[in-house]
Amino acid sequence: MTVLAATAISAVPAGAAQHRFGIESSNPAFPQGSQTSFHIPRVAHKTDDGGTNPGDLPPVVTGVGADLLVGPPVTSAMLIAQFASKSPLQTERLLGGIPIATTAATSLAALRANILRIASAYMAAPTLEDKRSSNRSKLICALGTTQSCRERWAWCAIFASSMWRMAGVRAMPLTPPVGGLVAWAKAHHRWRDIGTTAYKNFTPAAGDIVAYGCNRKRDFCDHTGLVVRSDAQNVRTIEGNTSTPLPGRDGVATKVRPRHLWISGYVSLA
């Protein structure tokens, strides 16, 4: 058991938490965003196996919506085992061993913390495309389905929805298009369209999903990511299928995006 644990831990690079990211172009048609140093402890609280840096989360709020079908999260030990495996477990198989709770099972703060914990683990792990725009790598295939892996689907929405599912939100479907996330959010009254009067000043919180460049007539969006924190000017995110410091390699990275450009709305946990 001791040898097995040591092997699994060694599979996560020792320096993975020390990211040093440079400037990247978010989209040719939009101003540059930036990637910066970022780290979230893998485990901060034994009770929820989640956690984040001080100040990242709002005060504890109970009352997670029962419609989310919140259940236990994927633990850090399970993630390390997945990363260490030569044939990573499919997301559905990983979730299959976790019971589903049909009522609110945790606090909203713990749920948000788990989303960031798991997304950060993927950022630290070698979740990189074999070649930019190839949409192909071992861990990417583990996130999606056999079809998405074979057909090399864009995977930013698969990443975001997988992080919610692994954090405990069983009602979130694994979906390849960003428009699918928006459609789900609308059906669950969790879509915050900043183009509307009601939500033009909406402030996202940790773990919410941001949707970029949506065509409201066609329900099509360019890209998506997970909110880490926000202020009046910018939103810090963790995104899949995005540029990384390694030339020619897309993967999972943290970004800073201007709130007044490209962002169409948010899928809110609250």
NUSEZA-208585 format. One line per field, with one value per residue: z negated, x negated, y of N, C-alpha, C in turn; residue in three letters; residue number from 0. Coordinates in steps of 0.2 Angstrom, whole numbers, plus 5000, padded with zeros to 4 digits. Each point is the difference from the previous one (the first is absolute). Example, Ala and Ser with C-alpha at 12.3 -4.5 7.8 and 13.67 -1.06 7.14 Angstrom:
2
nz = [4961:5004]
nx = [4934:5002]
ny = [4972:5005]
caz = [5000:4999]
cax = [5004:4996]
cay = [5006:5006]
cz = [5000:4997]
cx = [4996:5004]
cy = [5006:5005]
type = [ALA:SER]
seq = [0:1]
END
This chain:
270
nz = [5000:4996:5003:5000:4994:4999:5004:4997:4995:5001:5001:4995:5005:4997:5005:5000:4993:5003:5002:5006:5001:5007:5005:5000:5006:4996:5005:5006:4999:4995:4995:4999:4998:4994:5000:4994:4995:4999:4994:4999:4993:5000:4994:4998:5001:4994:4998:5005:4998:4998:5003:4998:5003:4994:4999:5002:4994:5001:4995:4995:5005:4996:5001:5001:5006:4998:5005:4996:4996:4995:5001:4998:4999:5006:4996:4997:4995:5001:4999:4994:4998:5002:4997:4995:5002:5003:4998:5000:4995:5003:5001:5005:5002:5000:5003:5004:4996:5002:4994:5002:4998:4999:4994:4998:5002:5002:4998:5002:4994:4997:5003:4999:4994:5000:5003:4996:4995:5003:5002:4994:4998:5004:4997:4994:5002:5004:4999:5005:5005:5003:5003:5000:4997:4998:4994:4999:4994:4996:4996:5006:5003:4994:5002:5006:5006:5001:5001:4994:4997:5003:4999:4994:4995:5001:4995:5002:5003:5003:5000:5002:5004:5002:4999:5003:5004:5001:5000:5004:5005:4998:4999:4999:5006:5002:5002:5007:5002:5000:5006:5000:4998:5005:5005:4997:5000:5006:5001:4997:5004:5003:5006:5000:5005:5001:5006:4994:4999:4999:5004:5003:4993:5003:4993:5004:4998:4996:5005:5001:5005:5003:5003:5005:5003:4996:5005:4997:5007:5000:4994:5003:4996:4999:4993:4996:4994:4994:4996:4999:5002:4998:5003:4999:5000:4997:5004:4994:5004:5000:5006:5003:5004:4996:5002:5001:4995:5001:5004:5003:4994:5001:4995:4993:4999:4996:5000:5003:5000:5004:4995:5004:5001:5006:4994:5001:4996:4995:4999:4996:4995:4999]
nx = [4996:4994:4998:5007:5001:4994:5002:5006:4998:4995:5006:5001:4998:4994:4998:5005:5000:4994:5006:4997:5005:5000:5000:5006:5001:5005:5000:4998:5006:4997:5000:4994:5000:4999:4995:5001:4995:5002:5003:5003:5000:4997:4998:5006:5005:4999:5005:4997:4994:5002:5001:4998:4997:4998:5006:4999:5003:5006:5003:4999:5003:5005:5003:4996:5002:5005:5001:4994:5004:4999:4995:4997:4995:4997:4996:4996:5001:5006:4999:4996:5005:5004:4997:5000:5007:4998:5006:5000:5003:5005:5002:5004:4994:4996:5005:5000:4994:5003:5003:5006:5000:5006:4996:5000:4994:4999:4996:5003:4998:5002:5006:5000:4998:5005:5004:4997:5001:5005:5002:4997:5003:5005:5000:4999:5005:4997:5006:4996:5002:5000:5004:4999:5007:4996:5001:4994:5001:4995:4999:5000:4998:4996:5000:5000:5002:5001:5007:5001:4997:5004:5005:4996:5005:5002:4996:5000:5006:4997:4995:5003:5003:4994:4998:5005:4999:4994:5002:5004:5000:5004:5003:4994:5003:4996:4998:4999:5006:4997:5003:4997:4995:5000:5001:4995:4996:5003:4999:4994:5001:4994:5003:4994:5004:4994:5003:5003:5006:5003:4996:5001:5002:5001:4998:4996:5001:4995:4998:5002:5004:4995:5004:4995:5001:5005:5002:5003:5000:4994:4999:4996:4995:4995:5001:4997:5002:4996:5005:4994:5000:5003:4998:5000:4993:4998:5000:4998:4997:5003:4996:5004:4996:4995:4997:4994:4996:5002:4995:5006:5001:5006:5004:4999:5003:4997:5005:4998:5007:5000:5003:4998:4996:5003:5001:5004:4998:5003:4997:5005:4996:5001]
ny = [4994:5000:4995:4998:5003:4998:4995:5000:5002:4996:4997:5004:5003:4999:5003:4995:5002:5000:5002:5001:5003:5000:5005:5000:4998:5003:5004:4999:5000:4997:5005:5000:4994:4998:4997:4998:5001:4994:5000:4994:5000:4994:5000:5003:4996:4996:5004:5004:4998:5006:5006:5006:5005:5003:5001:4994:4998:5001:5003:4995:4997:4998:4994:4995:5003:4998:5005:5002:4996:5004:4996:4995:5004:5000:4995:5003:4995:5001:5006:4999:4996:5004:5005:4996:4999:4995:4998:5006:5000:4997:5006:4998:4997:5006:5003:4995:5001:5006:4999:5000:5007:4999:5002:5006:4999:5006:5004:5006:5002:4994:5000:5006:4998:4995:5004:5005:4996:4998:5006:5002:4994:5001:5006:4997:4996:4996:5004:4998:5004:4995:5004:5007:5001:4995:5003:4999:4996:4997:5006:5003:4994:5000:5007:4999:4999:4994:5002:5004:4994:4996:5004:5000:4999:5006:5001:5007:4998:4995:5005:5006:4996:4998:5007:5002:4995:5001:5007:4997:5004:4995:5005:5002:5000:4994:5006:4998:5002:5006:5000:4994:5003:5004:4995:4996:5005:5001:4994:5001:5005:4998:5002:5003:5002:5002:4998:4998:5004:4995:4998:5006:5000:4994:4998:4997:4994:4998:4997:5006:4999:5003:5003:4999:5006:5001:4996:5005:5001:4998:5003:5004:4997:5004:5001:4997:5001:4999:5004:5003:5006:5005:5005:5006:4998:4995:4995:4997:4996:4993:4999:4995:4996:5002:5005:4997:5000:4993:5002:5002:5001:4998:5002:4999:5006:5005:5004:5006:5001:5005:5002:5005:4995:4998:5001:4994:4995:4998:4994:5002:4999:5007]
caz = [5000:5000:5007:5005:4999:5002:5007:5002:4998:5005:5007:5000:4999:4994:5001:5004:4997:5001:5007:5002:5006:5003:5003:5006:5004:4999:5006:5005:5000:4993:4997:4997:4993:4997:4996:4994:4995:4996:4997:4995:4997:5002:4994:4995:4995:5000:5000:5007:5004:5004:4997:5004:4997:4997:5004:5007:5000:4996:4994:5001:5001:5001:5005:5007:5003:5001:5007:5002:4998:4998:4997:4997:5005:5001:4996:5002:5001:5007:5006:5001:5003:5007:5004:5000:5004:5007:5004:4995:4999:5003:4995:4998:4995:4993:4996:4998:4994:4995:5000:5002:4996:5003:4997:4998:4995:4998:5000:5006:5000:5001:5007:5004:4998:5004:5007:5001:4998:5005:5006:4999:5001:5007:5002:4998:5004:5007:5004:5006:5007:5004:5005:5000:5004:5001:4996:4999:4995:4996:4995:5003:5001:4994:4998:5004:5002:5006:5007:5000:5001:5007:5005:4998:4999:4996:4993:4994:4997:4997:4994:4995:4998:4996:4994:4996:4999:4995:4994:4997:5004:5004:5005:5006:5005:5004:5006:5003:5002:4995:5000:4996:4993:4999:5000:4994:4995:5001:4998:4992:4998:4997:5005:4998:5006:4998:5005:4998:4995:4994:4999:5003:4995:4996:4999:5000:4994:5001:5003:5005:5007:5004:5008:5004:5007:5002:5005:4997:5004:5002:4994:5001:4997:5003:4995:4993:4994:4993:4997:4994:4996:5005:4998:5004:5007:5002:4997:5001:5002:5002:5006:5004:5007:5001:5001:4994:5001:5005:5007:5004:4995:4997:4994:4995:4998:4997:5004:4997:5006:4998:4999:5004:5007:5001:4995:5002:4994:4995:4997:4993:4995:4995]
cax = [5004:4996:4997:5005:5001:4995:5000:5005:4998:4994:5002:5002:4994:4999:5001:5006:5003:4996:5001:4997:5004:4999:5005:5003:5006:5006:5003:4998:5005:5001:4994:4996:5001:4994:4999:4996:4999:5006:5000:5005:4998:5004:5004:5000:5005:5001:5007:5003:4995:4999:4996:4997:4996:5004:5003:5002:5007:5004:5001:5004:5007:5003:5006:4999:5006:5002:5000:4993:4998:4993:4997:4993:4995:4994:4995:4993:4996:5003:4997:4993:5000:5002:4994:4994:5001:4998:5006:5004:5007:5005:5003:5006:4998:4998:5005:5004:4999:5001:5007:5004:5004:5005:5002:4994:4996:4994:5000:4998:4993:4997:5000:4996:4993:4998:5000:4994:4995:5000:4998:4993:4996:4999:4995:4993:4999:4998:5006:4998:5001:4994:4999:5005:5006:5001:5005:4998:4995:5003:5004:5006:5004:5003:5005:5005:5003:4996:5001:4996:4993:4999:5001:4996:5005:4997:5001:5001:5006:4999:4996:5004:5006:4997:4998:5006:5003:4995:5001:5006:5006:5002:5005:4996:4998:4994:5002:4995:5001:5002:5008:5003:5000:5005:5007:5002:5001:5006:5005:4999:5001:4994:4996:5000:4999:4998:5003:5007:5000:5000:4993:4995:4995:4999:4993:4999:4996:4996:5004:5005:4997:5001:5001:4998:5002:5006:5005:5007:5005:4999:4998:4993:4995:4993:4996:5002:4995:5003:4998:4996:5002:5002:5001:5003:4998:4998:5002:4994:5003:4996:5003:4997:5000:4998:4993:4996:4993:4996:5002:5003:5004:5006:5001:5003:4996:5004:5001:5004:5004:5004:5007:5004:4999:5001:5004:5007:5004:4998:5004:4999:5001:5004]
cay = [5006:5006:5000:5002:5007:5004:5000:5004:5007:5002:5002:5007:5004:5004:5007:5002:5005:5006:5002:5006:5001:5006:5003:4996:5003:4997:4999:5005:5006:5003:5002:4995:4998:4999:4994:5002:4995:4998:4993:4999:4994:4994:4998:5005:4998:4993:4999:5000:4999:5006:5005:5005:5005:5005:5006:4998:4998:5004:4997:4994:5001:4994:5000:4998:4998:4993:4998:4998:4993:5000:4995:5000:5001:4996:5002:5001:4993:4997:5004:4998:4993:5001:5003:4995:4994:5000:5000:5004:4998:5005:5004:4996:4994:5003:5002:4994:4997:5005:5000:5006:5002:5004:5006:5004:4995:5004:5007:5002:5002:4994:4998:5004:4998:4994:5001:5003:4995:4995:5003:5001:4994:4999:5005:4998:4994:5001:5000:5004:4997:4998:5005:5005:4999:4993:4998:4993:4998:4995:5002:5002:4995:4998:5004:4999:4993:4997:5003:5006:4999:4998:5006:5006:5006:5006:4997:5005:4999:4994:5001:5003:4996:4994:5002:5001:4993:4997:5003:4997:5002:4995:5002:5003:4995:5001:5003:5003:5007:5005:5001:4995:5002:5006:4997:4997:5006:5003:4995:5000:5007:5002:5004:5008:5004:5007:5004:5001:5005:4996:4998:5003:5001:4994:4999:4992:4997:4994:4994:5001:4999:5005:4999:5005:5001:4996:5002:4999:4998:4993:4996:4998:5004:4999:4997:5000:4999:5000:5006:5000:5006:5006:5007:5005:5000:4993:4993:4994:4993:4995:4998:4995:5002:5007:5000:4999:5003:4996:5001:4995:4995:5002:4996:5003:5005:5005:5006:5006:5003:5006:4999:5004:4998:4993:4996:5001:4999:4995:4995:5001:4995:5003]
cz = [5000:5006:5005:4999:5002:5007:5003:4999:5005:5007:5001:5000:4994:5001:5004:4997:5002:5007:5001:5007:5003:5003:5006:5003:4999:5006:5005:5000:4994:4997:4996:4992:4997:4996:4994:4996:4996:4997:4995:4997:5002:4995:4995:4994:5001:5001:5007:5005:5006:4997:5005:4996:4996:5004:5007:5000:4996:4993:5002:5001:5001:5005:5007:5003:5001:5007:5003:4999:4997:4996:4997:5006:5001:4996:5003:5002:5007:5006:5001:5003:5008:5004:5000:5005:5007:5004:4995:5000:5004:4995:4997:4995:4994:4996:4998:4994:4994:4999:5002:4994:5003:4997:4999:4995:4997:5000:5007:5001:5001:5007:5004:4999:5004:5007:5002:4998:5006:5006:4999:5001:5007:5004:4999:5003:5007:5004:5006:5006:5003:5004:5000:5005:5002:4996:4998:4995:4996:4995:5003:5002:4994:4998:5004:5001:5006:5006:5000:5001:5007:5005:4998:5000:4996:4993:4994:4996:4996:4994:4994:4997:4996:4993:4995:4998:4994:4993:4996:5003:5005:5006:5006:5005:5003:5007:5004:5002:4994:5000:4996:4992:4999:5000:4993:4995:5000:4998:4992:4997:4997:5005:4998:5006:4998:5005:4998:4994:4993:4998:5002:4995:4996:4999:4998:4993:5002:5002:5005:5007:5004:5008:5004:5007:5002:5005:4997:5004:5002:4994:5001:4997:5002:4995:4993:4995:4994:4997:4993:4996:5005:4996:5005:5008:5003:4997:5001:5001:5000:5006:5003:5007:5002:5000:4993:5001:5005:5007:5004:4996:4997:4994:4995:4997:4997:5004:4996:5006:4998:5000:5005:5008:5000:4996:5001:4993:4996:4998:4993:4995:4995:5003]
cx = [4996:4996:5004:5001:4994:4999:5005:4998:4995:5003:5002:4993:4999:5000:5006:5003:4997:5001:4997:5003:4998:5006:5003:5006:5006:5004:4998:5004:5000:4993:4997:5002:4994:5000:4996:4999:5006:4999:5005:4998:5005:5006:4999:5004:5002:5007:5003:4994:4999:4995:4997:4996:5005:5002:5003:5008:5004:5002:5005:5007:5003:5006:4998:5006:5001:5000:4994:4999:4993:4998:4993:4995:4995:4995:4993:4997:5003:4997:4993:4999:5002:4994:4994:5001:4998:5006:5005:5008:5004:5004:5006:4999:4998:5006:5005:5000:5002:5008:5003:5004:5006:5003:4993:4996:4994:5001:4998:4992:4995:5000:4996:4992:4998:4999:4993:4994:4999:4997:4993:4996:4999:4995:4993:4998:4998:5006:4998:5002:4993:4997:5005:5005:5001:5006:4999:4995:5004:5005:5006:5004:5004:5006:5006:5003:4996:5001:4996:4993:4998:5001:4997:5004:4996:5003:5001:5006:5000:4996:5004:5006:4997:4998:5006:5003:4995:5000:5007:5007:5002:5005:4997:4998:4993:5002:4994:5001:5001:5007:5004:5000:5005:5007:5002:5001:5006:5006:5001:5001:4993:4996:5001:4997:4998:5002:5007:4999:4999:4993:4994:4994:4999:4993:5000:4996:4996:5004:5005:4997:5001:5001:4998:5003:5006:5005:5007:5005:4998:4998:4993:4995:4993:4996:5003:4994:5003:4997:4996:5002:5001:5000:5004:4998:4998:5003:4994:5004:4995:5004:4997:5000:4997:4992:4996:4993:4996:5002:5003:5004:5006:5001:5004:4996:5004:4999:5003:5003:5003:5008:5004:4999:5001:5004:5007:5004:4997:5005:4999:5002:5005:5007]
cy = [5006:5001:5003:5007:5004:5000:5005:5007:5002:5002:5007:5004:5004:5007:5003:5006:5007:5002:5007:5001:5007:5003:4995:5004:4996:4998:5005:5006:5004:5002:4994:4999:4998:4993:5002:4994:4998:4993:5000:4993:4994:4999:5006:4998:4993:4999:5000:4999:5005:5005:5005:5005:5004:5006:4998:4999:5005:4996:4994:5001:4993:5001:4999:4997:4992:4997:4998:4993:5000:4994:5001:5002:4995:5003:5001:4994:4997:5004:4998:4993:5001:5002:4995:4994:5001:5000:5004:4998:5005:5004:4996:4994:5002:5002:4994:4997:5005:5000:5007:5002:5004:5006:5004:4996:5004:5007:5003:5002:4994:4998:5005:4999:4994:5001:5003:4995:4995:5003:5002:4994:4999:5005:4998:4993:5001:4999:5004:4996:4997:5005:5005:4998:4993:4997:4992:4999:4995:5002:5004:4995:4997:5004:4999:4993:4997:5004:5007:5000:4998:5005:5006:5007:5005:4998:5005:4999:4993:5000:5003:4996:4994:5002:5001:4993:4997:5003:4998:5002:4995:5002:5003:4995:5002:5002:5003:5008:5004:5002:4995:5002:5006:4998:4997:5005:5003:4996:5000:5007:5002:5004:5007:5003:5007:5005:5002:5005:4996:4998:5004:5002:4994:4999:4992:4999:4994:4994:5001:4999:5006:4998:5006:5000:4996:5004:4998:4997:4992:4996:4997:5005:4998:4996:5000:4999:5000:5006:4998:5005:5006:5007:5004:5000:4994:4994:4996:4994:4995:4997:4994:5002:5007:5000:5000:5003:4996:5002:4994:4995:5004:4996:5004:5006:5005:5006:5006:5003:5006:4999:5003:4998:4992:4996:5002:4999:4994:4995:5000:4994:5002:5000]
type = [MET:THR:VAL:LEU:ALA:ALA:THR:ALA:ILE:SER:ALA:VAL:PRO:ALA:GLY:ALA:ALA:GLN:HIS:ARG:PHE:GLY:ILE:GLU:SER:SER:ASN:PRO:ALA:PHE:PRO:GLN:GLY:SER:GLN:THR:SER:PHE:HIS:ILE:PRO:ARG:VAL:ALA:HIS:LYS:THR:ASP:ASP:GLY:GLY:THR:ASN:PRO:GLY:ASP:LEU:PRO:PRO:VAL:VAL:THR:GLY:VAL:GLY:ALA:ASP:LEU:LEU:VAL:GLY:PRO:PRO:VAL:THR:SER:ALA:MET:LEU:ILE:ALA:GLN:PHE:ALA:SER:LYS:SER:PRO:LEU:GLN:THR:GLU:ARG:LEU:LEU:GLY:GLY:ILE:PRO:ILE:ALA:THR:THR:ALA:ALA:THR:SER:LEU:ALA:ALA:LEU:ARG:ALA:ASN:ILE:LEU:ARG:ILE:ALA:SER:ALA:TYR:MET:ALA:ALA:PRO:THR:LEU:GLU:ASP:LYS:ARG:SER:SER:ASN:ARG:SER:LYS:LEU:ILE:CYS:ALA:LEU:GLY:THR:THR:GLN:SER:CYS:ARG:GLU:ARG:TRP:ALA:TRP:CYS:ALA:ILE:PHE:ALA:SER:SER:MET:TRP:ARG:MET:ALA:GLY:VAL:ARG:ALA:MET:PRO:LEU:THR:PRO:PRO:VAL:GLY:GLY:LEU:VAL:ALA:TRP:ALA:LYS:ALA:HIS:HIS:ARG:TRP:ARG:ASP:ILE:GLY:THR:THR:ALA:TYR:LYS:ASN:PHE:THR:PRO:ALA:ALA:GLY:ASP:ILE:VAL:ALA:TYR:GLY:CYS:ASN:ARG:LYS:ARG:ASP:PHE:CYS:ASP:HIS:THR:GLY:LEU:VAL:VAL:ARG:SER:ASP:ALA:GLN:ASN:VAL:ARG:THR:ILE:GLU:GLY:ASN:THR:SER:THR:PRO:LEU:PRO:GLY:ARG:ASP:GLY:VAL:ALA:THR:LYS:VAL:ARG:PRO:ARG:HIS:LEU:TRP:ILE:SER:GLY:TYR:VAL:SER:LEU:ALA]
seq = [0:1:2:3:4:5:6:7:8:9:10:11:12:13:14:15:16:17:18:19:20:21:22:23:24:25:26:27:28:29:30:31:32:33:34:35:36:37:38:39:40:41:42:43:44:45:46:47:48:49:50:51:52:53:54:55:56:57:58:59:60:61:62:63:64:65:66:67:68:69:70:71:72:73:74:75:76:77:78:79:80:81:82:83:84:85:86:87:88:89:90:91:92:93:94:95:96:97:98:99:100:101:102:103:104:105:106:107:108:109:110:111:112:113:114:115:116:117:118:119:120:121:122:123:124:125:126:127:128:129:130:131:132:133:134:135:136:137:138:139:140:141:142:143:144:145:146:147:148:149:150:151:152:153:154:155:156:157:158:159:160:161:162:163:164:165:166:167:168:169:170:171:172:173:174:175:176:177:178:179:180:181:182:183:184:185:186:187:188:189:190:191:192:193:194:195:196:197:198:199:200:201:202:203:204:205:206:207:208:209:210:211:212:213:214:215:216:217:218:219:220:221:222:223:224:225:226:227:228:229:230:231:232:233:234:235:236:237:238:239:240:241:242:243:244:245:246:247:248:249:250:251:252:253:254:255:256:257:258:259:260:261:262:263:264:265:266:267:268:269]
END
